[in-house]
């Protein structure tokens, strides 16, 4: 009973962290930042598919690698069913969040509030609010679809690799699942949001998607020690005979 209670408590904690990171990543994704400038470096000037690109990415990519680490941890201890439940719940809560934001955008701002940041160069706080939070419907749809497909593919591949590796070599199943799932995730959101829903070319989708994918792979490797460390901490917390058998 004690171990069951620990697993239930752990699932709640991991679920809250997972959900919070996913929602924050969606909303801060409205900001495009330069990775090189942020690190004090010159532009990468990558020649890719006939054009030159730098690492200009959405701020959401800061958190998505942690979301997929959490996916692997949840899969490790609660199986694919655990990942699916949290993924579906997260999509529902993201839709709920976007609806609430749309309602807030349609409320008329108080006059004093609209003018409250004129000293900072913001003439109308209402317009600023709408610009930051008013993501297009195609971007929202693309993001939700990419997230759900990425999560389900990641959990499926992870579970299959776990069947082969058992409780050993967690870095292989974590990296292997990320390589495939993030490849899909990196392009699906761009295809839906900007190619189907916008006027961007397919070449542009391939260029930006490839840069985002390379970044995510790099982060997946960099964060492996964190994944292994969390795995050991949870092992010590739950004991040795705690892991589930993977189910379809």
DAJOGI-V826366 format. One record per residue. N is the residue number from 0. RES is the residue in one letter. PSI is psi in radians with two decimals (* if undefined). OMEGA is omega in radians with two decimals (* if undefined). Layout:
N,RES,PSI,OMEGA  N,RES,PSI,OMEGA
This chain:
0,X,-0.70,-3.12  1,X,-0.74,-3.14  2,X,-0.68,3.10  3,X,-0.74,3.11  4,X,-0.70,3.11  5,X,-0.75,3.14  6,X,-0.67,3.12  7,X,-0.76,3.11  8,X,-0.73,-3.14  9,X,-0.71,-3.14  10,X,-0.69,3.11  11,X,-0.79,-3.14  12,X,-0.86,3.13  13,X,-0.68,3.13  14,X,-0.74,3.11  15,X,-0.75,3.12  16,X,-0.76,3.12  17,X,-0.89,-3.10  18,X,-0.76,-3.13  19,X,-0.79,3.14  20,X,-0.70,-3.12  21,X,-0.76,-3.12  22,X,-0.78,3.13  23,X,-0.74,-3.13  24,X,-0.67,3.13  25,X,-0.75,-3.04  26,X,-0.64,3.11  27,X,-0.16,3.10  28,X,-0.18,3.10  29,X,-0.32,3.14  30,X,2.30,3.05  31,X,2.20,-3.12  32,X,2.76,3.08  33,X,2.03,-3.13  34,X,-0.75,-3.09  35,X,-0.85,-3.13  36,X,-0.68,3.13  37,X,-0.53,3.13  38,X,0.06,3.14  39,X,0.47,-3.10  40,X,2.86,3.03  41,X,2.79,3.12  42,X,2.52,-3.10  43,X,-0.56,-3.14  44,X,1.03,-3.12  45,X,2.20,3.06  46,X,1.95,-3.03  47,X,2.12,3.08  48,X,0.71,3.03  49,X,0.03,3.13  50,X,2.90,3.12  51,X,2.24,-3.10  52,X,2.66,3.00  53,X,3.05,-3.14  54,X,1.22,3.01  55,X,1.97,-3.00  56,X,2.89,3.07  57,X,2.58,-3.13  58,X,-0.32,3.13  59,X,-0.42,-3.11  60,X,-0.26,3.09  61,X,-0.69,-3.03  62,X,-0.46,-3.06  63,X,-0.65,3.08  64,X,-0.62,3.11  65,X,-0.58,3.08  66,X,-0.72,-3.11  67,X,-0.45,2.98  68,X,-0.79,3.12  69,X,-0.64,3.09  70,X,-0.80,-3.13  71,X,-0.69,3.12  72,X,-0.79,3.13  73,X,-0.71,3.10  74,X,-0.67,-3.10  75,X,-0.68,-3.01  76,X,-0.31,-3.08  77,X,0.02,3.07  78,X,3.14,-3.11  79,X,-0.57,3.13  80,X,-0.67,3.10  81,X,-0.74,3.13  82,X,-0.76,-3.12  83,X,-0.78,-3.12  84,X,-0.80,-3.14  85,X,-0.63,-3.14  86,X,-0.80,3.12  87,X,-0.72,3.12  88,X,-0.71,-3.14  89,X,-0.74,3.10  90,X,-0.76,3.12  91,X,-0.78,-3.12  92,X,-0.55,3.07  93,X,-0.76,3.09  94,X,-0.77,3.10  95,X,-0.76,-3.13  96,X,-0.78,-3.14  97,X,-0.68,3.12  98,X,-0.78,3.14  99,X,-0.66,3.10  100,X,-0.72,3.11  101,X,-0.70,3.09  102,X,-0.77,3.13  103,X,-0.65,3.13  104,X,-0.52,-3.11  105,X,-0.10,3.07  106,X,2.40,-3.13  107,X,2.16,-3.11  108,X,2.59,3.08  109,X,2.53,-3.06  110,X,-0.73,-3.12  111,X,-0.59,3.14  112,X,-0.72,3.14  113,X,-0.63,-3.07  114,X,0.08,-2.99  115,X,-0.35,-3.10  116,X,0.45,3.12  117,X,-0.56,3.12  118,X,-0.32,3.12  119,X,0.14,3.11  120,X,0.09,3.12  121,X,1.87,-3.03  122,X,-0.52,-3.10  123,X,1.91,-3.12  124,X,-0.50,3.11  125,X,-0.76,3.11  126,X,-0.67,3.12  127,X,-0.76,3.12  128,X,-0.83,-3.12  129,X,-0.63,-3.12  130,X,-0.66,-3.11  131,X,-0.79,-3.02  132,X,-0.19,-3.04  133,X,1.05,3.09  134,X,2.50,3.13  135,X,2.70,-3.11  136,X,-0.62,3.12  137,X,-0.63,3.11  138,X,-0.74,3.10  139,X,-0.82,-3.14  140,X,-0.81,-3.14  141,X,-0.71,-3.13  142,X,-0.75,-3.13  143,X,-0.77,-3.14  144,X,-0.79,-3.13  145,X,-0.73,3.13  146,X,-0.85,-3.07  147,X,-0.78,3.12  148,X,-0.77,-3.14  149,X,-0.74,-3.14  150,X,-0.80,-3.09  151,X,-0.69,3.10  152,X,-0.75,3.13  153,X,-0.81,-3.10  154,X,-0.62,-3.14  155,X,-0.86,-3.11  156,X,-0.71,3.13  157,X,-0.79,-3.10  158,X,-0.65,3.12  159,X,-0.71,3.10  160,X,-0.59,3.12  161,X,-0.59,3.07  162,X,-0.55,-3.12  163,X,-0.62,-3.01  164,X,-0.22,-3.10  165,X,-2.44,-3.14  166,X,0.05,-3.12  167,X,2.89,3.00  168,X,0.87,3.14  169,X,-0.50,-3.11  170,X,-0.51,3.13  171,X,-0.84,-3.12  172,X,-0.57,3.10  173,X,-0.80,-3.14  174,X,-0.76,-3.13  175,X,-0.75,3.14  176,X,-0.62,3.14  177,X,-0.70,-3.14  178,X,-0.78,-3.09  179,X,-0.86,-3.05  180,X,-0.70,-3.13  181,X,-0.45,3.03  182,X,-0.80,3.12  183,X,-0.83,-3.10  184,X,-0.71,-3.05  185,X,-0.54,-3.08  186,X,-0.58,-3.08  187,X,-0.83,-3.10  188,X,-0.66,-3.14  189,X,-0.69,3.14  190,X,-0.79,-3.11  191,X,-0.84,-3.01  192,X,-0.67,-2.98  193,X,-0.51,3.14  194,X,-0.89,3.11  195,X,-0.81,-3.06  196,X,-0.10,-3.12  197,X,-2.81,-3.08  198,X,0.31,-3.10  199,X,2.61,-3.12  200,X,2.79,3.12  201,X,-0.55,3.08  202,X,-0.71,3.11  203,X,-0.74,3.11  204,X,-0.79,-3.14  205,X,-0.69,-3.11  206,X,-0.93,-3.10  207,X,-0.71,3.13  208,X,-0.69,3.14  209,X,-0.73,3.11  210,X,-0.78,3.10  211,X,-0.70,-3.13  212,X,-0.76,3.12  213,X,-0.71,3.11  214,X,-0.78,-3.11  215,X,-0.65,3.09  216,X,-0.73,3.11  217,X,-0.80,-3.14  218,X,-0.61,3.13  219,X,-0.68,3.13  220,X,-0.76,-3.12  221,X,-0.63,-3.05  222,X,0.04,3.11  223,X,-0.75,3.10  224,X,-0.62,3.10  225,X,-0.76,3.12  226,X,-0.82,-3.13  227,X,-0.67,3.12  228,X,-0.77,3.10  229,X,-0.69,3.13  230,X,-0.77,-3.13  231,X,-0.70,3.13  232,X,-0.78,-3.14  233,X,-0.67,3.07  234,X,-0.80,-3.13  235,X,-0.59,-3.12  236,X,-0.73,-3.05  237,X,-0.46,-3.05  238,X,-3.06,-2.99  239,X,-0.57,-3.02  240,X,1.13,-3.00  241,X,-0.32,-2.93  242,X,2.62,-3.09  243,X,2.79,2.97  244,X,2.29,-3.08  245,X,2.38,3.11  246,X,2.73,3.14  247,X,*,*
